Amino acid sequence: MSLHIAIDDKAPVAKSVLMPGDPLRAQFIAENYLDSPVRYSEIRNMYGYTGTYKGVPVSVQGSGMGMPSMGIYSWELYNNFDVENIIRVGTAGSFNDKIKVGNIVVSLAASTDSNYQHAFRVPGQYSPSCSYELLRKLQQAGQENSIDFTAGNVVSCDVFYEIGDDWWKQWASMDVLAVEMEAAALYMNAAYAGKNALAIMTISDHFVTGEKATVEQRQKDFTDMMKLALEAAVK
């Protein structure tokens, strides 16, 4: 079976990888934050780059949208390219009135409505969670760079356009902070491979207030998230 990532021998994948959903965001991170970035893969335009940050090799790989796509790319990084750490950087919708648009949420655990876990033949309900090692590094990076975040449970959903307006309230009643579409698959792949994973999301939409991030907020607040992830990746 052919892989979905092709490696240029001049730019092997680093041990630590940032994974935005959008391949163009992967390109933006590589070109604006990494020194001497080299594109190692462009199959299906799902770009991957390797460069250095503060002298440490770091890669950035697009994951695409949703758990099936994240599942493919993170699986290959862990199992075919010997990656140890993956940090998802993306967006989420807040269910909590205390977590505003532009705030950063870290997924301690990822509830899900997906059946992704069936691949692992677990005889029960598996609860995917982040790596404490990466969480500890992220907390240290946040303190050193004065970047705040909220950590808790998020839900990874298969469906973007849900039918009905109140579906999210049941998740909110269980103190689920936000919704996104990739963390659960990433965490399961990491657990099975014995590797590290962490999902960091900037709130772009708010289910309680209906607010959405402006262009200016996306530029500034997404920058904070990427800075936080990069600092954690090189610790």
C-alpha positions as protocol buffer text, in pm:
chain_id: "A"
residue {
  index: 1
  type: MET
  ca { x: 0 y: 0 z: 0 }
}
residue {
  index: 2
  type: SER
  ca { x: 146 y: 335 z: -103 }
}
residue {
  index: 3
  type: LEU
  ca { x: 191 y: 609 z: 155 }
}
residue {
  index: 4
  type: HIS
  ca { x: 29 y: 952 z: 148 }
}
residue {
  index: 5
  type: ILE
  ca { x: 352 y: 1126 z: 250 }
}
residue {
  index: 6
  type: ALA
  ca { x: 661 y: 1125 z: 27 }
}
residue {
  index: 7
  type: ILE
  ca { x: 996 y: 1219 z: 176 }
}
residue {
  index: 8
  type: ASP
  ca { x: 1266 y: 1420 z: 9 }
}
residue {
  index: 9
  type: ASP
  ca { x: 1601 y: 1280 z: 126 }
}
residue {
  index: 10
  type: LYS
  ca { x: 1723 y: 1637 z: 174 }
}
residue {
  index: 11
  type: ALA
  ca { x: 1454 y: 1705 z: 434 }
}
residue {
  index: 12
  type: PRO
  ca { x: 1365 y: 1410 z: 658 }
}
residue {
  index: 13
  type: VAL
  ca { x: 1070 y: 1448 z: 892 }
}
residue {
  index: 14
  type: ALA
  ca { x: 1172 y: 1579 z: 1235 }
}
residue {
  index: 15
  type: LYS
  ca { x: 1092 y: 1399 z: 1561 }
}
residue {
  index: 16
  type: SER
  ca { x: 842 y: 1676 z: 1648 }
}
residue {
  index: 17
  type: VAL
  ca { x: 570 y: 1780 z: 1404 }
}
residue {
  index: 18
  type: LEU
  ca { x: 309 y: 2057 z: 1409 }
}
residue {
  index: 19
  type: MET
  ca { x: -11 y: 1958 z: 1229 }
}
residue {
  index: 20
  type: PRO
  ca { x: -254 y: 2224 z: 1107 }
}
residue {
  index: 21
  type: GLY
  ca { x: -552 y: 2103 z: 910 }
}
residue {
  index: 22
  type: ASP
  ca { x: -497 y: 2344 z: 621 }
}
residue {
  index: 23
  type: PRO
  ca { x: -190 y: 2267 z: 406 }
}
residue {
  index: 24
  type: LEU
  ca { x: -159 y: 2638 z: 327 }
}
residue {
  index: 25
  type: ARG
  ca { x: -135 y: 2707 z: 699 }
}
residue {
  index: 26
  type: ALA
  ca { x: 143 y: 2448 z: 710 }
}
residue {
  index: 27
  type: GLN
  ca { x: 316 y: 2646 z: 438 }
}
residue {
  index: 28
  type: PHE
  ca { x: 259 y: 2973 z: 629 }
}
residue {
  index: 29
  type: ILE
  ca { x: 408 y: 2831 z: 949 }
}
residue {
  index: 30
  type: ALA
  ca { x: 708 y: 2688 z: 768 }
}
residue {
  index: 31
  type: GLU
  ca { x: 784 y: 3004 z: 572 }
}
residue {
  index: 32
  type: ASN
  ca { x: 728 y: 3248 z: 860 }
}
residue {
  index: 33
  type: TYR
  ca { x: 853 y: 3060 z: 1168 }
}
residue {
  index: 34
  type: LEU
  ca { x: 1108 y: 2800 z: 1056 }
}
residue {
  index: 35
  type: ASP
  ca { x: 1463 y: 2863 z: 942 }
}
residue {
  index: 36
  type: SER
  ca { x: 1559 y: 2713 z: 605 }
}
residue {
  index: 37
  type: PRO
  ca { x: 1232 y: 2522 z: 551 }
}
residue {
  index: 38
  type: VAL
  ca { x: 1228 y: 2255 z: 281 }
}
residue {
  index: 39
  type: ARG
  ca { x: 908 y: 2098 z: 146 }
}
residue {
  index: 40
  type: TYR
  ca { x: 943 y: 1721 z: 181 }
}
residue {
  index: 41
  type: SER
  ca { x: 599 y: 1619 z: 52 }
}
residue {
  index: 42
  type: GLU
  ca { x: 325 y: 1759 z: -168 }
}
residue {
  index: 43
  type: ILE
  ca { x: 115 y: 1453 z: -251 }
}
residue {
  index: 44
  type: ARG
  ca { x: -247 y: 1568 z: -301 }
}
residue {
  index: 45
  type: ASN
  ca { x: -120 y: 1918 z: -212 }
}
residue {
  index: 46
  type: MET
  ca { x: -104 y: 1812 z: 155 }
}
residue {
  index: 47
  type: TYR
  ca { x: 221 y: 1995 z: 217 }
}
residue {
  index: 48
  type: GLY
  ca { x: 488 y: 1890 z: 464 }
}
residue {
  index: 49
  type: TYR
  ca { x: 797 y: 2093 z: 555 }
}
residue {
  index: 50
  type: THR
  ca { x: 1106 y: 2049 z: 768 }
}
residue {
  index: 51
  type: GLY
  ca { x: 1316 y: 2335 z: 902 }
}
residue {
  index: 52
  type: THR
  ca { x: 1457 y: 2447 z: 1234 }
}
residue {
  index: 53
  type: TYR
  ca { x: 1318 y: 2657 z: 1518 }
}
residue {
  index: 54
  type: LYS
  ca { x: 1578 y: 2796 z: 1758 }
}
residue {
  index: 55
  type: GLY
  ca { x: 1822 y: 2551 z: 1605 }
}
residue {
  index: 56
  type: VAL
  ca { x: 1602 y: 2245 z: 1665 }
}
residue {
  index: 57
  type: PRO
  ca { x: 1459 y: 2045 z: 1370 }
}
residue {
  index: 58
  type: VAL
  ca { x: 1079 y: 2081 z: 1348 }
}
residue {
  index: 59
  type: SER
  ca { x: 838 y: 1966 z: 1078 }
}
residue {
  index: 60
  type: VAL
  ca { x: 496 y: 2102 z: 981 }
}
residue {
  index: 61
  type: GLN
  ca { x: 251 y: 1869 z: 808 }
}
residue {
  index: 62
  type: GLY
  ca { x: -103 y: 1938 z: 692 }
}
residue {
  index: 63
  type: SER
  ca { x: -358 y: 1690 z: 823 }
}
residue {
  index: 64
  type: GLY
  ca { x: -668 y: 1776 z: 624 }
}
residue {
  index: 65
  type: MET
  ca { x: -1013 y: 1802 z: 782 }
}
residue {
  index: 66
  type: GLY
  ca { x: -1175 y: 1536 z: 996 }
}
residue {
  index: 67
  type: MET
  ca { x: -1066 y: 1222 z: 1175 }
}
residue {
  index: 68
  type: PRO
  ca { x: -1019 y: 997 z: 869 }
}
residue {
  index: 69
  type: SER
  ca { x: -771 y: 1243 z: 720 }
}
residue {
  index: 70
  type: MET
  ca { x: -592 y: 1314 z: 1049 }
}
residue {
  index: 71
  type: GLY
  ca { x: -588 y: 938 z: 1107 }
}
residue {
  index: 72
  type: ILE
  ca { x: -403 y: 873 z: 782 }
}
residue {
  index: 73
  type: TYR
  ca { x: -136 y: 1139 z: 812 }
}
residue {
  index: 74
  type: SER
  ca { x: -62 y: 1103 z: 1183 }
}
residue {
  index: 75
  type: TRP
  ca { x: -52 y: 721 z: 1149 }
}
residue {
  index: 76
  type: GLU
  ca { x: 211 y: 745 z: 876 }
}
residue {
  index: 77
  type: LEU
  ca { x: 416 y: 1001 z: 1068 }
}
residue {
  index: 78
  type: TYR
  ca { x: 423 y: 783 z: 1380 }
}
residue {
  index: 79
  type: ASN
  ca { x: 463 y: 444 z: 1220 }
}
residue {
  index: 80
  type: ASN
  ca { x: 650 y: 506 z: 894 }
}
residue {
  index: 81
  type: PHE
  ca { x: 865 y: 810 z: 969 }
}
residue {
  index: 82
  type: ASP
  ca { x: 953 y: 757 z: 1334 }
}
residue {
  index: 83
  type: VAL
  ca { x: 793 y: 1080 z: 1458 }
}
residue {
  index: 84
  type: GLU
  ca { x: 773 y: 1100 z: 1839 }
}
residue {
  index: 85
  type: ASN
  ca { x: 563 y: 1413 z: 1900 }
}
residue {
  index: 86
  type: ILE
  ca { x: 267 y: 1561 z: 1712 }
}
residue {
  index: 87
  type: ILE
  ca { x: 104 y: 1888 z: 1814 }
}
residue {
  index: 88
  type: ARG
  ca { x: -221 y: 1969 z: 1637 }
}
residue {
  index: 89
  type: VAL
  ca { x: -273 y: 2343 z: 1582 }
}
residue {
  index: 90
  type: GLY
  ca { x: -618 y: 2439 z: 1461 }
}
residue {
  index: 91
  type: THR
  ca { x: -951 y: 2597 z: 1542 }
}
residue {
  index: 92
  type: ALA
  ca { x: -1249 y: 2504 z: 1756 }
}
residue {
  index: 93
  type: GLY
  ca { x: -1595 y: 2627 z: 1848 }
}
residue {
  index: 94
  type: SER
  ca { x: -1653 y: 2719 z: 2213 }
}
residue {
  index: 95
  type: PHE
  ca { x: -1942 y: 2578 z: 2419 }
}
residue {
  index: 96
  type: ASN
  ca { x: -1843 y: 2777 z: 2728 }
}
residue {
  index: 97
  type: ASP
  ca { x: -1931 y: 3143 z: 2784 }
}
residue {
  index: 98
  type: LYS
  ca { x: -1606 y: 3192 z: 2978 }
}
residue {
  index: 99
  type: ILE
  ca { x: -1394 y: 3082 z: 2681 }
}
residue {
  index: 100
  type: LYS
  ca { x: -1403 y: 3364 z: 2428 }
}
residue {
  index: 101
  type: VAL
  ca { x: -1329 y: 3389 z: 2058 }
}
residue {
  index: 102
  type: GLY
  ca { x: -952 y: 3419 z: 2027 }
}
residue {
  index: 103
  type: ASN
  ca { x: -880 y: 3218 z: 2344 }
}
residue {
  index: 104
  type: ILE
  ca { x: -665 y: 2906 z: 2325 }
}
residue {
  index: 105
  type: VAL
  ca { x: -802 y: 2569 z: 2434 }
}
residue {
  index: 106
  type: VAL
  ca { x: -589 y: 2261 z: 2497 }
}
residue {
  index: 107
  type: SER
  ca { x: -750 y: 1919 z: 2474 }
}
residue {
  index: 108
  type: LEU
  ca { x: -672 y: 1713 z: 2785 }
}
residue {
  index: 109
  type: ALA
  ca { x: -909 y: 1448 z: 2652 }
}
residue {
  index: 110
  type: ALA
  ca { x: -1115 y: 1413 z: 2337 }
}
residue {
  index: 111
  type: SER
  ca { x: -1468 y: 1285 z: 2358 }
}
residue {
  index: 112
  type: THR
  ca { x: -1609 y: 1183 z: 2021 }
}
residue {
  index: 113
  type: ASP
  ca { x: -1916 y: 1075 z: 1830 }
}
residue {
  index: 114
  type: SER
  ca { x: -1693 y: 886 z: 1586 }
}
residue {
  index: 115
  type: ASN
  ca { x: -1645 y: 511 z: 1555 }
}
residue {
  index: 116
  type: TYR
  ca { x: -1275 y: 561 z: 1484 }
}
residue {
  index: 117
  type: GLN
  ca { x: -1183 y: 343 z: 1782 }
}
residue {
  index: 118
  type: HIS
  ca { x: -1324 y: 31 z: 1611 }
}
residue {
  index: 119
  type: ALA
  ca { x: -990 y: -6 z: 1428 }
}
residue {
  index: 120
  type: PHE
  ca { x: -818 y: -87 z: 1758 }
}
residue {
  index: 121
  type: ARG
  ca { x: -1066 y: -357 z: 1867 }
}
residue {
  index: 122
  type: VAL
  ca { x: -1101 y: -216 z: 2217 }
}
residue {
  index: 123
  type: PRO
  ca { x: -1366 y: -413 z: 2412 }
}
residue {
  index: 124
  type: GLY
  ca { x: -1534 y: -103 z: 2553 }
}
residue {
  index: 125
  type: GLN
  ca { x: -1539 y: 276 z: 2531 }
}
residue {
  index: 126
  type: TYR
  ca { x: -1185 y: 412 z: 2495 }
}
residue {
  index: 127
  type: SER
  ca { x: -1110 y: 762 z: 2631 }
}
residue {
  index: 128
  type: PRO
  ca { x: -834 y: 923 z: 2423 }
}
residue {
  index: 129
  type: SER
  ca { x: -618 y: 1175 z: 2607 }
}
residue {
  index: 130
  type: CYS
  ca { x: -314 y: 1391 z: 2547 }
}
residue {
  index: 131
  type: SER
  ca { x: 46 y: 1324 z: 2639 }
}
residue {
  index: 132
  type: TYR
  ca { x: 143 y: 1461 z: 2981 }
}
residue {
  index: 133
  type: GLU
  ca { x: 499 y: 1517 z: 2857 }
}
residue {
  index: 134
  type: LEU
  ca { x: 383 y: 1756 z: 2586 }
}
residue {
  index: 135
  type: LEU
  ca { x: 127 y: 1917 z: 2817 }
}
residue {
  index: 136
  type: ARG
  ca { x: 400 y: 1990 z: 3072 }
}
residue {
  index: 137
  type: LYS
  ca { x: 618 y: 2147 z: 2804 }
}
residue {
  index: 138
  type: LEU
  ca { x: 326 y: 2354 z: 2677 }
}
residue {
  index: 139
  type: GLN
  ca { x: 251 y: 2484 z: 3024 }
}
residue {
  index: 140
  type: GLN
  ca { x: 613 y: 2585 z: 3066 }
}
residue {
  index: 141
  type: ALA
  ca { x: 612 y: 2756 z: 2724 }
}
residue {
  index: 142
  type: GLY
  ca { x: 293 y: 2942 z: 2813 }
}
residue {
  index: 143
  type: GLN
  ca { x: 440 y: 3073 z: 3137 }
}
residue {
  index: 144
  type: GLU
  ca { x: 765 y: 3180 z: 2971 }
}
residue {
  index: 145
  type: ASN
  ca { x: 588 y: 3361 z: 2686 }
}
residue {
  index: 146
  type: SER
  ca { x: 290 y: 3499 z: 2884 }
}
residue {
  index: 147
  type: ILE
  ca { x: 40 y: 3309 z: 2667 }
}
residue {
  index: 148
  type: ASP
  ca { x: -268 y: 3184 z: 2852 }
}
residue {
  index: 149
  type: PHE
  ca { x: -478 y: 2882 z: 2764 }
}
residue {
  index: 150
  type: THR
  ca { x: -761 y: 2676 z: 2909 }
}
residue {
  index: 151
  type: ALA
  ca { x: -727 y: 2297 z: 2929 }
}
residue {
  index: 152
  type: GLY
  ca { x: -1012 y: 2046 z: 2945 }
}
residue {
  index: 153
  type: ASN
  ca { x: -1230 y: 1807 z: 2752 }
}
residue {
  index: 154
  type: VAL
  ca { x: -1320 y: 1877 z: 2390 }
}
residue {
  index: 155
  type: VAL
  ca { x: -1535 y: 1675 z: 2151 }
}
residue {
  index: 156
  type: SER
  ca { x: -1416 y: 1558 z: 1810 }
}
residue {
  index: 157
  type: CYS
  ca { x: -1716 y: 1532 z: 1578 }
}
residue {
  index: 158
  type: ASP
  ca { x: -1748 y: 1365 z: 1239 }
}
residue {
  index: 159
  type: VAL
  ca { x: -2017 y: 1603 z: 1115 }
}
residue {
  index: 160
  type: PHE
  ca { x: -1951 y: 1972 z: 1053 }
}
residue {
  index: 161
  type: TYR
  ca { x: -2304 y: 2072 z: 948 }
}
residue {
  index: 162
  type: GLU
  ca { x: -2514 y: 1929 z: 1231 }
}
residue {
  index: 163
  type: ILE
  ca { x: -2893 y: 1918 z: 1184 }
}
residue {
  index: 164
  type: GLY
  ca { x: -3059 y: 2108 z: 1468 }
}
residue {
  index: 165
  type: ASP
  ca { x: -2940 y: 2402 z: 1673 }
}
residue {
  index: 166
  type: ASP
  ca { x: -2907 y: 2255 z: 2022 }
}
residue {
  index: 167
  type: TRP
  ca { x: -2700 y: 1939 z: 1967 }
}
residue {
  index: 168
  type: TRP
  ca { x: -2398 y: 2096 z: 2140 }
}
residue {
  index: 169
  type: LYS
  ca { x: -2579 y: 2166 z: 2468 }
}
residue {
  index: 170
  type: GLN
  ca { x: -2565 y: 1803 z: 2579 }
}
residue {
  index: 171
  type: TRP
  ca { x: -2186 y: 1810 z: 2541 }
}
residue {
  index: 172
  type: ALA
  ca { x: -2168 y: 2142 z: 2724 }
}
residue {
  index: 173
  type: SER
  ca { x: -2369 y: 1996 z: 3013 }
}
residue {
  index: 174
  type: MET
  ca { x: -2082 y: 1748 z: 3066 }
}
residue {
  index: 175
  type: ASP
  ca { x: -1826 y: 2033 z: 3084 }
}
residue {
  index: 176
  type: VAL
  ca { x: -1698 y: 1974 z: 2732 }
}
residue {
  index: 177
  type: LEU
  ca { x: -1534 y: 2304 z: 2642 }
}
residue {
  index: 178
  type: ALA
  ca { x: -1534 y: 2307 z: 2265 }
}
residue {
  index: 179
  type: VAL
  ca { x: -1582 y: 2113 z: 1942 }
}
residue {
  index: 180
  type: GLU
  ca { x: -1329 y: 2030 z: 1671 }
}
residue {
  index: 181
  type: MET
  ca { x: -1278 y: 1741 z: 1428 }
}
residue {
  index: 182
  type: GLU
  ca { x: -935 y: 1577 z: 1465 }
}
residue {
  index: 183
  type: ALA
  ca { x: -802 y: 1538 z: 1821 }
}
residue {
  index: 184
  type: ALA
  ca { x: -960 y: 1202 z: 1906 }
}
residue {
  index: 185
  type: ALA
  ca { x: -808 y: 1025 z: 1605 }
}
residue {
  index: 186
  type: LEU
  ca { x: -468 y: 1182 z: 1673 }
}
residue {
  index: 187
  type: TYR
  ca { x: -475 y: 1075 z: 2037 }
}
residue {
  index: 188
  type: MET
  ca { x: -578 y: 719 z: 1955 }
}
residue {
  index: 189
  type: ASN
  ca { x: -304 y: 682 z: 1695 }
}
residue {
  index: 190
  type: ALA
  ca { x: -50 y: 819 z: 1940 }
}
residue {
  index: 191
  type: ALA
  ca { x: -161 y: 581 z: 2215 }
}
residue {
  index: 192
  type: TYR
  ca { x: -144 y: 277 z: 1987 }
}
residue {
  index: 193
  type: ALA
  ca { x: 201 y: 376 z: 1860 }
}
residue {
  index: 194
  type: GLY
  ca { x: 332 y: 462 z: 2207 }
}
residue {
  index: 195
  type: LYS
  ca { x: 402 y: 820 z: 2098 }
}
residue {
  index: 196
  type: ASN
  ca { x: 309 y: 1171 z: 2218 }
}
residue {
  index: 197
  type: ALA
  ca { x: 23 y: 1394 z: 2100 }
}
residue {
  index: 198
  type: LEU
  ca { x: -135 y: 1722 z: 2201 }
}
residue {
  index: 199
  type: ALA
  ca { x: -412 y: 1928 z: 2038 }
}
residue {
  index: 200
  type: ILE
  ca { x: -413 y: 2308 z: 2070 }
}
residue {
  index: 201
  type: MET
  ca { x: -699 y: 2507 z: 1924 }
}
residue {
  index: 202
  type: THR
  ca { x: -782 y: 2876 z: 1894 }
}
residue {
  index: 203
  type: ILE
  ca { x: -1152 y: 2952 z: 1936 }
}
residue {
  index: 204
  type: SER
  ca { x: -1283 y: 3084 z: 1604 }
}
residue {
  index: 205
  type: ASP
  ca { x: -1658 y: 3046 z: 1667 }
}
residue {
  index: 206
  type: HIS
  ca { x: -1881 y: 3064 z: 1975 }
}
residue {
  index: 207
  type: PHE
  ca { x: -2194 y: 2852 z: 2009 }
}
residue {
  index: 208
  type: VAL
  ca { x: -2328 y: 3049 z: 2306 }
}
residue {
  index: 209
  type: THR
  ca { x: -2290 y: 3401 z: 2168 }
}
residue {
  index: 210
  type: GLY
  ca { x: -2280 y: 3334 z: 1793 }
}
residue {
  index: 211
  type: GLU
  ca { x: -1960 y: 3537 z: 1765 }
}
residue {
  index: 212
  type: LYS
  ca { x: -1701 y: 3456 z: 1498 }
}
residue {
  index: 213
  type: ALA
  ca { x: -1335 y: 3557 z: 1479 }
}
residue {
  index: 214
  type: THR
  ca { x: -1248 y: 3859 z: 1268 }
}
residue {
  index: 215
  type: VAL
  ca { x: -960 y: 3859 z: 1022 }
}
residue {
  index: 216
  type: GLU
  ca { x: -756 y: 4065 z: 1270 }
}
residue {
  index: 217
  type: GLN
  ca { x: -825 y: 3821 z: 1555 }
}
residue {
  index: 218
  type: ARG
  ca { x: -726 y: 3524 z: 1340 }
}
residue {
  index: 219
  type: GLN
  ca { x: -394 y: 3687 z: 1255 }
}
residue {
  index: 220
  type: LYS
  ca { x: -300 y: 3780 z: 1613 }
}
residue {
  index: 221
  type: ASP
  ca { x: -450 y: 3495 z: 1813 }
}
residue {
  index: 222
  type: PHE
  ca { x: -346 y: 3219 z: 1575 }
}
residue {
  index: 223
  type: THR
  ca { x: 5 y: 3360 z: 1600 }
}
residue {
  index: 224
  type: ASP
  ca { x: -5 y: 3306 z: 1978 }
}
residue {
  index: 225
  type: MET
  ca { x: -112 y: 2944 z: 1927 }
}
residue {
  index: 226
  type: MET
  ca { x: 163 y: 2872 z: 1677 }
}
residue {
  index: 227
  type: LYS
  ca { x: 424 y: 3037 z: 1899 }
}
residue {
  index: 228
  type: LEU
  ca { x: 308 y: 2828 z: 2194 }
}
residue {
  index: 229
  type: ALA
  ca { x: 321 y: 2505 z: 1993 }
}
residue {
  index: 230
  type: LEU
  ca { x: 666 y: 2575 z: 1852 }
}
residue {
  index: 231
  type: GLU
  ca { x: 809 y: 2662 z: 2191 }
}
residue {
  index: 232
  type: ALA
  ca { x: 671 y: 2338 z: 2334 }
}
residue {
  index: 233
  type: ALA
  ca { x: 803 y: 2136 z: 2039 }
}
residue {
  index: 234
  type: VAL
  ca { x: 1165 y: 2236 z: 2099 }
}
residue {
  index: 235
  type: LYS
  ca { x: 1177 y: 2192 z: 2478 }
}
